[in-house]
Amino acid sequence: MQFRVDRATGGPSGYQLLWVVGVIWTLGRFLRYTLQLAGWDAEANSVRFAEALAWSCTILGPIAIGRLLQARLGTTSRLARAFLGFTGVASILNLSLFAWVGTTHGFDLDASWYPEASLYVALIVTAVALILYRFGRQRIDSELAGSGPSWFGRGAVLLAVLQVSAALLTLRNSWLPAGVHATLSLIGEHWAIPWSILIAVSLAQIHYADVVLKRSLWLLASVSIAALASTFVFNVPPGFMLVVATLGCAALMLSAPFLIRALNLLVDRVYLNRADYLAAASLFEESVRRVYDREELFDAALLAVRSTLRIGARWVPVAHVSAAPANALASIPVETENGPGYRLEVSASHQARTLMADELGYLIAIGTHVSRRLDAIYFEQEQRALHVREERLKRLLTEAELKALRTQVDPHFLFNTLNTIADLIGSQPLRAERMTERLAECFRYALSRHARELSTLDDELEFARHYLDIEQERFGDRLRVQLSRGDARGNESVPSLLLQPLLENAIRHGLAPLREGGCISVAAKREGEYLRVQVDDDGVGLRPDFQERFGVGLRNVTERLHALYAEAAKFAIGRRADGRGTSVTIRVPLHGN
């Protein structure tokens, strides 16, 4: 894991060498004790080889310290480079001593003076490193502020004092009791475990601190339980105590998963303050449920990943995956059904941990939520586009229908008016001339409204007056007219040329058959959010089959009202309240169409 981190961040570090030293020491001591437990004599060659393997780690010790100091002072620091050369000399000295003692003492290093000599070399190298670090620390304090726990230095010094003291006391062990000597030997020999824990703690949130802490705690817990079990279980006489001991061992084995889970929870929640990845993924899903913009969704995902895992992240289109950085820790694909694909590139940073199963699971969950939300966004965009396209087609269809209806109104009105003028030209040419002038005014209005489907109530009433003037030239005193807008303001929107077909029907079918003629009234009134326009005549009234015999004019009016207002407009035709003549009522909304 340290190798992966160093490769991602640009080269080997002192931590990697320190881990190698610890692995060599632990492996050698483990082999030695295992062989002795298996029956090998302490003077056997295999045991001595395992012992020599353990002590060989001291050769790399000075170089590891030099690399650690170089990481703190900077690779370009003269002090760090000079000290690294000094540690190289110290390692060569250790190697020479190791080879000399190995050949002269048959690799029985525990019984030789090599452990004491290597300890003194390590103490000298460490003392020089502390002096150099103290000397060059002022320059880098501002750069390293907040990079580690403030108590790490004190803890490291205390642990080093305890270990070195234990090692020195065991070298001069003639006056120590056997139990104290054994305890101090364990402290001196098993330095890899506390130092691993301390280094992991110093790394805090970075790299694989969580993994080392968990594994170290598992190891300490398992060793402690094994020591307790060996003390109370072995050599138990048959009987009740043997049953109790057996049940106790079974309980320990059954409780192992709970113990591991408790230790993991201790590291994740208490010390590292790690987020609950399941809860974090659910929170992210809930937060983006109402996000409708792709860029906003991507920004929210990056913020969630960076704040939760403390790593660098970016979105890369599928076509540009080849441009991914060399230090990428993971690449999570995000596929969509209706749009382009992306990848979530996660890169190392100075606070980045090695991604384990939980972290990768969280990233995959984020990618899954983003993929689903992207599909939903693309689907909603397509639905909105289809809706807009459908509304546009409906509008174009409505406009085409309205234009077709208007082409019916204009020629019909012109044809009927010209017939009236033709009847008067021979007998009453002056009246025919006045009718022609009124006709010109009417068509001037009709042409001005040709491209507009709506007009104002005042304009429609003015047009109705001009049209009725034409008809009055024909009917004379037989036609009486009443126009009123009531409580309306006059600027209300109504369909253009709405009244002309109604007035024409009232005159032609209601009043013309009567010798005495009659009266036509047009009245407007506001009713809440609607405008009511009523056209009445006191003519002959409606035929019984008038519903089946709607003419061009009435059919045109009803179709235009439906095209403009759908079901919001009302059209009603019937007898007047007094039973005479006909009443037509139109009700249109004041706002919108």
KEMAR-177768 format. One record per residue (C-alpha): residue in three letters; x, y negated, z negated. Coordinates in steps of 0.05 Angstrom, whole numbers, plus 5000, padded with zeros to 4 digits. Each point is the difference from the previous one (the first is absolute). Example, Ala and Ser with C-alpha at 12.3 -4.5 7.8 and 13.67 -1.06 7.14 Angstrom:
Ala524650904844
Ser502749315013
% end
This chain:
Met500050005000
Gln505649524984
Phe503250175067
Arg493549825036
Val499549344962
Asp507249825014
Arg499350175074
Ala493749575004
Thr503249414964
Gly506650015036
Gly505450464972
Pro501950424938
Ser499849684931
Gly503150144933
Tyr493550334978
Gln500850545052
Leu507050164976
Leu497649994928
Trp494650515017
Val505250445034
Val504349974937
Gly494150194957
Val498050575045
Ile507150295001
Trp500649964924
Thr493150294987
Leu500950565051
Gly506850204972
Arg497750014928
Phe493750375018
Leu504050545037
Arg504850074942
Tyr494650104947
Thr496050465046
Leu506050445013
Gln501550044925
Leu492850184985
Ala500450535053
Gly505850334965
Trp506249705032
Asp505849864953
Ala502049284988
Glu506950165031
Ala497150305063
Asn501949685066
Ser492749865019
Val498949634935
Arg506449605008
Phe498049835072
Ala493349744977
Glu503549594946
Ala504949725051
Leu494249825046
Ala496749614944
Trp506349614983
Ser501549865073
Cys494549464998
Thr504949554962
Ile503949915065
Leu494249605030
Gly498349634935
Pro504549395010
Ile497849915072
Ala492750024979
Ile501449454949
Gly503649595054
Arg494150065047
Leu495149804946
Leu504149374985
Gln500549855074
Ala492450035006
Arg499449504943
Leu505449515023
Gly499050085076
Thr503750405052
Thr504049395022
Ser502349824930
Arg507650024992
Leu499350234928
Ala495550585021
Arg504550215057
Ala506249974955
Phe496650404946
Leu497650515051
Gly507350105020
Phe501850074926
Thr494650544991
Gly502850375060
Val506750034965
Ala496650244936
Ser496450545038
Ile506550235032
Leu503150024931
Asn494250424975
Leu500750475059
Ser507450084986
Leu498950144927
Phe494350495017
Ala504450385049
Trp506050014951
Val496050244940
Gly496350515044
Thr506450325024
Thr503649984933
His494150224955
Gly496550485046
Phe494149515008
Asp498350084926
Leu498549264997
Asp496049994935
Ala506250264963
Ser504749505035
Trp501349264990
Tyr496549825066
Pro493249824970
Glu503349504953
Ala504349715056
Ser494149935048
Leu496049674945
Tyr505449484988
Val500549865075
Ala492449905003
Leu500349534940
Ile505649585031
Val496249965067
Thr493549824965
Ala503449464957
Val503249685061
Ala493350035037
Leu496549654941
Ile505349454998
Leu499549885075
Tyr492550004998
Arg500149514942
Phe504849565038
Gly496049995065
Arg493050024970
Gln498849254998
Arg500049965076
Ile494850545010
Asp495449914940
Ser495249565040
Glu499850515057
Leu498750594954
Ala495149654954
Gly494250454985
Ser503150595037
Gly499950464939
Pro497650054928
Ser503449514954
Trp501450544948
Phe503550465050
Gly506949744984
Arg499150094924
Gly497150695010
Ala505750215046
Val505249764951
Leu496750354942
Leu499450655039
Ala507249955023
Val502549894928
Leu496150604976
Gln502550455055
Val507349784996
Ser499950054924
Ala497250705004
Ala505250205051
Leu505849714960
Leu497650334936
Thr499650685033
Leu507249925025
Arg502349954927
Asn495450524970
Ser504250314945
Trp496249664943
Leu492950015030
Pro494850504975
Ala498050525052
Gly492949745007
Val502249285010
His505350215049
Ala494950395041
Thr495249415001
Leu505449515021
Ser502350495054
Leu493050035028
Ile499749245001
Gly506749955035
Glu498850555050
His492949845020
Trp501249275017
Ala496850095069
Ile492950024972
Pro500049364958
Trp504049625052
Ser495250225055
Ile494149764959
Leu503449344984
Ile501849875073
Ala493050185022
Val497249524948
Ser504749465024
Leu497450095071
Ala492949914972
Gln495349935060
Ile505150135055
His502050615038
Tyr498450654964
Ala500049784926
Asp493350334990
Val502450675027
Val506350004957
Leu496349804938
Lys494650535009
Arg505050555015
Ser504449804942
Leu494249984951
Trp497650685026
Leu507050284988
Leu500549714930
Ala493150244982
Ser501150705028
Val506850064965
Ser496949774934
Ile494250495006
Ala504750565020
Ala504549854940
Leu494050014953
Ala497350635031
Ser506850354994
Thr500549804927
Phe493150254979
Val498450555049
Phe506150445010
Asn501350544948
Val492849964974
Pro498250664965
Pro493950385025
Gly493449824968
Phe495849394992
Met505849515011
Leu501650335067
Val492849905022
Val500349274978
Ala506649905036
Thr497250325064
Leu493849554998
Gly504449404988
Cys504350155061
Ala493750105041
Ala497349334976
Leu506649665018
Met499750295070
Leu492849805009
Ser501349304975
Ala505849895049
Pro495649675055
Phe496949534948
Leu506849834973
Ile502749855069
Arg493849585015
Ala500949614935
Leu507349875015
Asn498349765070
Leu494749554972
Leu504949724949
Val505049825054
Asp495049755052
Arg495349604955
Val503949814938
Tyr507149875025
Leu499749885075
Asn493049704997
Arg498550355066
Ala493349885032
Asp494750555004
Tyr500550155074
Leu493150305005
Ala496949394967
Ala504349535042
Ala497850355064
Ser492749964979
Leu500849274982
Phe503049855068
Glu494450375036
Glu494949604961
Ser503549335012
Val500350085077
Arg493050275007
Arg497549315021
Val506149805040
Tyr498249875073
Asp506649735026
Arg505750475021
Glu505649544978
Glu496849884932
Leu499450764992
Phe507450105017
Asp502149454951
Ala495950314945
Ala503250695013
Leu507149714998
Leu498549634936
Ala497350634968
Val506050425020
Arg505249484981
Ser496949844932
Thr498750724981
Leu506450345024
Arg504749405000
Ile502650175070
Gly500549645066
Ala494750155051
Arg497749765069
Trp495150195055
Val502850235066
Pro495950145063
Val500750715027
Ala503549745062
His505549694958
Val501550564951
Ser506950075029
Ala501649324969
Ala499150274930
Pro505749824951
Ala505350524986
Asn498749964925
Ala492650195007
Leu497950444942
Ala493450235032
Ser495749885061
Ile492550104992
Pro495950065065
Val493449635003
Glu495850255059
Thr493549695024
Glu494850275048
Asn498249345033
Gly506449594996
Pro507650025001
Gly503850414949
Tyr504949744948
Arg505250264951
Leu501349764930
Glu507649964995
Val502650024929
Ser507149774989
Ala504850014941
Ser501149394957
His504149854938
Gln494050234958
Ala497950585043
Arg499250704970
Thr501150635039
Leu493050185025
Met497550634967
Ala493550385012
Asp495749514960
Glu502749395036
Leu499350335068
Gly492950214982
Tyr498449284983
Leu502849755066
Ile496150535038
Ala493749794963
Ile501249275018
Gly501150195073
Thr493550415000
His496049434971
Val503049515050
Ser498550485058
Arg492750084978
Arg499149254991
Leu503249865067
Asp495150485034
Ala494349664964
Ile502549315021
Tyr500850215073
Phe493150324999
Glu496949374970
Gln503649575052
Glu497350455056
Gln493049964971
Arg500449254995
Ala502649965071
Leu494450455024
His494949584962
Val502749355030
Arg499950325069
Glu492950244989
Glu497749324976
Arg503449675059
Leu496550485048
Lys493449874965
Arg501049255006
Leu501850055073
Leu493950445012
Thr495649504962
Glu502849425040
Ala498750385065
Glu492950144978
Leu498949284981
Lys502749755066
Ala495450485037
Leu494149754960
Arg501949285013
Thr500250145075
Gln492850234992
Val497849374963
Asp502949475046
Pro497250255068
His493350164968
Phe499449304970
Leu502349685066
Phe495250415042
Asn493949824958
Thr501949264996
Leu501249945075
Asn493250325013
Thr496949454957
Ile503749455037
Ala498150315067
Asp492649964980
Leu500649254985
Ile504249785059
Gly494249965049
Ser494749704954
Gln504049614948
Pro507049855025
Leu501749504944
Arg498450524948
Ala504050515039
Glu505949514999
Arg499549914925
Met499750754991
Thr506250085043
Glu503749504954
Arg497650384938
Leu502350655033
Ala506949705012
Glu500549814927
Cys497850704979
Phe505150345045
Arg505449524978
Tyr498850254929
Ala499650735023
Leu506749945037
Ser503349664941
Arg498050594956
His501650545051
Ala506450234966
Arg497149924930
Glu494950474971
Leu498249554942
Ser497449294998
Thr497249554945
Leu492749944981
Asp499749275021
Asp502950155069
Glu494950565010
Leu494249554979
Glu502549465047
Phe500450505057
Ala492950244983
Arg497549285004
His503049915070
Tyr497150665022
Leu493149824973
Asp500449335034
Ile500650385065
Glu493950424983
Gln496149394978
Glu501149705069
Arg496450605026
Phe494450084949
Gly499049284980
Asp495449904940
Arg498450744998
Leu506750134965
Arg501349714932
Val506750104965
Gln502349974927
Leu507450084983
Ser502650004928
Arg506350244965
Gly496949974931
Asp505150034944
Ala505650255046
Arg506149565008
Gly500450095075
Asn507150275002
Glu498050724988
Ser502550495052
Val494850345045
Pro500750385066
Ser500449545061
Leu493749965043
Leu496150384947
Leu493749585003
Gln499149945075
Pro497450715014
Leu495249944940
Leu497349335024
Glu499350255071
Asn496050614977
Ala495549574956
Ile498449535058
Arg499450525055
His496250544962
Gly496749624943
Leu498049305024
Ala499850025076
Pro493750455003
Leu496149484959
Arg496949415037
Glu500749554939
Gly507250234988
Gly502650004930
Cys505649834951
Ile506950294991
Ser503849894935
Val507250154983
Ala501849974926
Ala506550184963
Lys501050144926
Arg505650244955
Glu498650614958
Gly505950134954
Glu505750265043
Tyr495650045062
Leu497049525051
Arg492950135024
Val497749735067
Gln492650075017
Val496749885068
Asp492449974999
Asp494749885053
Asp492449974996
Gly498950345067
Val496550645020
Gly504150444953
Leu503350675011
Arg497550575042
Pro498850664965
Asp505850325039
Phe505049434991
Gln505050454963
Glu500850445061
Arg500249425049
Phe505649564974
Gly502349575057
Val507149795018
Gly499949414954
Leu497950354935
Arg504450615014
Asn505949545012
Val498949634934
Thr499650644959
Glu506150315032
Arg504249374990
Leu498049964927
His502050724989
Ala506749915037
Leu501749384958
Tyr497350184932
Ala498550765002
Glu494850144946
Ala501049334964
Ala495349635049
Lys492450105001
Phe495249905058
Ala492450034991
Ile494349855047
Gly492550024985
Arg493649594992
Arg500049364961
Ala497049994930
Asp493549685025
Gly499250555053
Arg501149535059
Gly505950015046
Thr506850324988
Ser505549914949
Val507450195011
Thr504749994940
Ile507650065005
Arg504250064937
Val507649965006
Pro505549964946
Leu503149324988
His507250274995
Gly503650505043
Asn498250425060
% end
